[in-house]
């Protein structure tokens, strides 16, 4: 049985929940493989696997509370080349253990220990029976914390160094479902600060300070954009005036995302997608286009299909079809990944 958690109401953080409870061993393996198929190969134990996963979209972070049994994840060199991921994952073991392959750069991880995995490298992990918090982290957040991302693949943070970070991640996993969207920049900034405490700057202090300043500028820009997604007058000049960054800095910060207009359109499309997932929302597509500052329904429809691979009506039908729960989770997760890649 696979359950999609209620779509976010008002400004609650986006989430989804997956469970293999009640499924046959074959169905459990097939559904879990499908959920992870965009990024990793899944191997299940001969006796069958079980998995419970709740995921939350934060700001350039995706947090997963996971209970796994008999589950292996593998990213071969071919997978690495095919996905083009550039972010990190961070695993905190709460109970049980996680075993890493040689490519992962670590051996075995026990309760309270944290490991960093650079997804530009092959990885492989196995959990016989354990409970974990896993975080997908945009590379620039790692660099804001450490000054550099070089040499961190397979780095293990022991409990004596990572206790504050571990406590924070556990608290997030417990309370994220009740937090509102406006809290996202603060949550990410706190993560960066605590990760910095846990691992210490890996480069010169000046490099770490520069990365942190870039992170703060980007956060200021994103705050302006998120609060004014429904404002049709929002443009580069407005963002510069409201955020306090220079026009050159704004262009540099958003250049990796295709530029200001592309980034702004992407955030508006994400807001449209979120609205379509709300069971109590009956907005027609023309009103959604007007609300989120598209030129019209045709303009929104074309942009939505290009971004998410489905028409607006097909996406809404998917939301209403319980048989499409895993496919909907996968699409939601893929849309979040655009922000951390």
C-alpha positions in Angstrom: 0.0 0.0 0.0 1.4 3.4 -1.0 0.1 6.5 0.5 0.6 10.1 -0.7 0.4 12.5 2.2 -2.1 15.3 2.0 -1.0 18.1 -0.3 0.3 21.2 1.4 -2.4 23.6 2.6 -1.8 27.3 2.6 1.9 27.7 2.9 2.9 24.5 4.6 6.2 22.8 3.5 5.7 20.4 0.6 6.0 16.7 1.5 5.1 13.2 0.5 5.0 9.8 2.3 5.7 6.3 0.9 5.2 3.0 2.6 5.5 -0.7 1.5 3.2 -1.7 4.4 0.7 -4.3 3.3 2.3 -4.8 -0.1 3.5 -8.2 -1.4 7.3 -8.6 -1.5 7.3 -8.3 -5.3 5.1 -5.1 -5.2 7.1 -3.6 -2.5 10.3 -4.0 -4.4 8.8 -2.8 -7.7 7.2 0.3 -6.2 10.3 1.3 -4.2 12.5 0.8 -7.3 10.1 3.0 -9.3 10.2 5.7 -6.7 14.1 5.8 -6.8 14.5 5.0 -10.5 15.6 8.5 -11.5 18.7 8.5 -9.3 19.6 5.1 -8.0 19.4 1.3 -8.6 17.6 -0.5 -5.7 18.4 -4.0 -4.5 16.1 -5.8 -2.1 17.0 -8.6 0.4 16.1 -12.1 -0.6 13.6 -12.1 2.2 12.0 -8.9 0.9 12.4 -5.2 1.7 10.3 -2.8 3.7 10.5 0.9 3.5 8.8 3.9 5.0 9.9 7.3 3.7 8.6 10.8 4.4 10.2 13.6 2.4 10.1 17.4 2.8 11.1 20.1 0.3 13.2 22.7 2.2 15.2 25.5 0.6 17.9 23.8 -1.5 17.6 20.8 0.9 15.4 17.8 0.6 15.0 16.0 3.9 14.0 12.3 4.2 13.0 10.5 7.4 13.5 6.8 6.5 12.8 3.4 8.1 14.5 0.7 5.9 14.9 -3.0 6.1 16.8 -5.1 3.6 17.4 -2.2 1.2 20.4 -1.4 -0.9 21.0 1.7 -3.1 23.6 1.9 -5.8 24.9 4.6 -8.2 27.3 3.2 -10.7 29.7 5.3 -12.8 27.2 4.9 -15.6 24.4 6.2 -13.4 26.5 9.1 -12.3 27.2 10.1 -15.9 23.6 9.7 -16.9 21.9 11.7 -14.1 24.3 14.6 -14.0 23.7 15.2 -10.3 26.1 17.6 -8.6 24.6 17.7 -5.1 25.6 15.9 -1.9 23.6 13.5 0.3 24.1 13.5 4.0 23.0 10.4 6.0 22.5 10.4 9.8 21.9 6.9 11.3 19.4 7.0 14.2 19.1 3.3 14.8 20.7 0.2 13.3 23.6 0.7 10.8 24.4 1.7 7.2 27.1 -0.1 5.3 29.0 1.7 2.5 30.6 0.2 -0.6 34.3 0.9 -1.4 33.1 3.6 -3.9 31.2 5.3 -1.1 34.4 6.0 0.8 33.2 4.7 4.2 32.7 1.3 5.8 30.0 1.1 8.4 28.0 3.8 10.1 26.3 3.5 13.5 23.9 5.5 15.5 24.7 9.2 15.8 27.2 9.1 12.9 26.8 11.1 9.8 28.4 10.6 6.3 28.7 12.9 3.3 28.3 11.5 -0.2 29.2 13.5 -3.3 26.9 12.4 -6.0 29.5 13.2 -8.7 31.0 9.9 -7.6 29.7 6.4 -7.6 28.1 5.3 -4.3 26.6 2.2 -2.7 24.8 1.8 0.6 23.0 -1.0 2.3 20.7 -0.9 5.3 19.8 -4.3 6.9 17.5 -2.8 9.4 17.7 0.9 10.4 16.2 4.3 10.9 17.9 7.3 9.2 17.6 10.9 8.3 18.9 11.6 4.8 19.3 15.1 3.3 19.9 16.0 -0.4 22.0 19.2 -0.2 22.8 21.6 -3.0 26.6 21.9 -3.5 26.7 25.6 -2.8 25.3 25.0 0.7 28.1 22.5 1.4 30.6 25.1 0.2 29.0 27.8 2.3 29.5 25.5 5.3 33.0 24.2 4.5 34.6 26.7 2.1 35.0 23.9 -0.5 33.3 20.7 -1.5 36.6 19.0 -2.4 37.6 15.9 -0.5 34.3 15.5 1.4 33.1 12.4 -0.4 32.9 9.7 2.3 33.7 12.0 5.1 32.3 10.7 8.4 31.2 13.0 11.2 31.4 11.3 14.6 28.9 12.0 17.3 31.3 14.1 19.4 31.6 16.6 16.4 28.1 16.3 14.9 25.8 16.1 17.9 24.2 19.6 17.3 23.7 18.9 13.6 22.2 15.4 14.4 19.8 16.9 17.0 18.7 19.5 14.5 18.1 17.0 11.7 16.0 14.8 14.1 14.0 17.8 15.1 13.4 18.8 11.5 12.2 15.3 10.7 9.8 15.4 13.6 8.4 18.9 13.0 8.8 19.8 9.3 5.2 18.8 8.5 3.9 21.6 10.7 6.3 24.3 9.4 5.3 27.0 6.9 7.0 27.9 3.7 8.3 31.2 4.9 10.6 29.4 7.4 12.6 27.7 4.6 15.5 30.2 4.3 16.0 30.2 8.1 16.0 26.4 8.2 18.6 26.2 5.5 20.8 28.8 7.1 20.7 26.9 10.4 21.7 23.8 8.6 24.7 25.5 7.0 25.8 26.9 10.3 25.6 23.6 12.2 27.3 21.7 9.3 30.1 24.2 9.5 30.5 23.5 13.2 30.4 19.7 12.6 33.0 19.5 9.8 35.0 22.8 10.2 36.1 24.9 7.3 38.1 22.7 4.8 39.7 25.7 3.1 41.1 29.0 4.1 38.8 31.2 6.2 38.5 33.7 3.4 37.1 31.1 1.1 34.5 30.0 3.6 33.5 33.6 4.3 33.1 34.3 0.6 30.9 31.2 0.1 28.8 32.2 3.1 28.3 35.7 1.8 27.2 34.3 -1.6 24.7 32.0 0.3 23.3 35.0 2.2 22.9 37.0 -1.0 21.0 34.2 -2.7 18.8 33.7 0.3 17.8 37.4 0.1 17.0 37.1 -3.6 14.9 34.0 -3.1 13.0 35.6 -0.2 11.9 38.4 -2.5 10.9 36.0 -5.3 9.0 33.6 -3.1 6.9 36.4 -1.5 6.0 38.0 -4.8 5.4 35.1 -7.2 1.9 36.4 -7.9 3.1 39.9 -8.7 3.2 40.4 -12.5 5.5 43.4 -12.1 8.3 41.4 -10.5 11.4 41.6 -12.6 15.2 41.9 -12.2 15.0 45.6 -11.3 12.4 44.9 -8.6 14.4 42.0 -7.2 17.5 44.2 -7.1 15.7 47.0 -5.3 14.0 44.7 -2.7 16.9 42.4 -2.0 19.8 44.9 -1.9 22.1 42.9 -4.2 23.5 44.5 -7.3 22.2 43.6 -10.8 25.5 41.9 -11.6 25.3 39.8 -8.5 21.7 38.8 -9.2 22.6 37.6 -12.7 25.6 35.7 -11.4 23.6 34.0 -8.6 20.8 32.8 -11.0 22.9 32.1 -14.1 23.3 28.4 -13.1 19.5 28.2 -13.2 19.1 29.8 -16.7 18.9 33.4 -15.6 16.5 35.6 -13.8 13.4 35.0 -16.0 13.9 31.2 -16.2 14.3 30.9 -12.5 11.3 33.1 -11.8 9.2 31.1 -14.3 10.4 27.8 -12.6 9.3 29.0 -9.2 5.9 30.0 -10.5 5.5 26.7 -12.2 6.3 24.9 -9.0 3.6 27.0 -7.3 1.1 26.0 -9.9 2.0 22.4 -9.5 1.6 22.6 -5.7 -1.8 24.3 -6.2 -2.9 21.5 -8.5 -2.1 18.9 -5.8 -4.4 20.5 -3.3 -7.6 18.4 -3.1 -9.7 21.4 -2.1 -8.5 23.6 -5.0 -10.9 24.0 -7.9 -9.2 26.8 -9.8 -9.5 26.6 -13.5 -6.4 26.9 -15.6 -7.1 30.4 -16.8 -7.3 31.7 -13.3 -4.1 29.9 -12.3 -2.4 31.6 -15.3 -3.6 35.0 -14.1 -2.8 34.4 -10.5 0.8 33.4 -11.2 1.5 36.1 -13.8 1.6 34.0 -17.0 0.5 35.7 -20.2 -2.5 33.4 -20.4 -3.7 29.8 -20.2 -1.9 28.7 -23.3 1.4 30.2 -22.1 1.0 28.4 -18.7 0.0 25.1 -20.4 3.1 25.1 -22.7 5.5 26.0 -19.9 4.0 23.4 -17.5 4.2 20.6 -20.1 7.8 21.5 -20.9 8.8 21.5 -17.2 6.9 18.5 -15.9 6.2 16.4 -19.0 2.4 16.4 -18.6 -0.5 18.7 -19.4 -2.2 20.6 -16.7 -5.3 18.4 -17.0 -3.3 15.2 -17.0 -1.4 16.3 -13.9 -4.7 17.0 -12.1 -6.1 13.6 -13.1 -2.9 12.0 -11.7 -3.5 13.7 -8.4 -7.1 12.4 -8.3 -6.1 8.8 -9.2 -5.0 6.7 -6.2 -3.4 4.2 -8.6 -0.9 6.9 -9.6 0.3 7.7 -6.1 3.9 6.4 -6.7 4.1 8.2 -10.1 2.9 11.4 -8.5 5.5 11.2 -5.7 8.2 10.6 -8.3 7.2 13.6 -10.3 7.0 15.8 -7.2 10.5 14.6 -6.1 11.9 15.2 -9.5 10.6 18.8 -9.5 12.3 19.4 -6.1 15.6 18.0 -7.5 15.8 20.9 -10.0 16.6 23.1 -7.0 19.4 21.1 -5.5 21.2 19.7 -8.7 
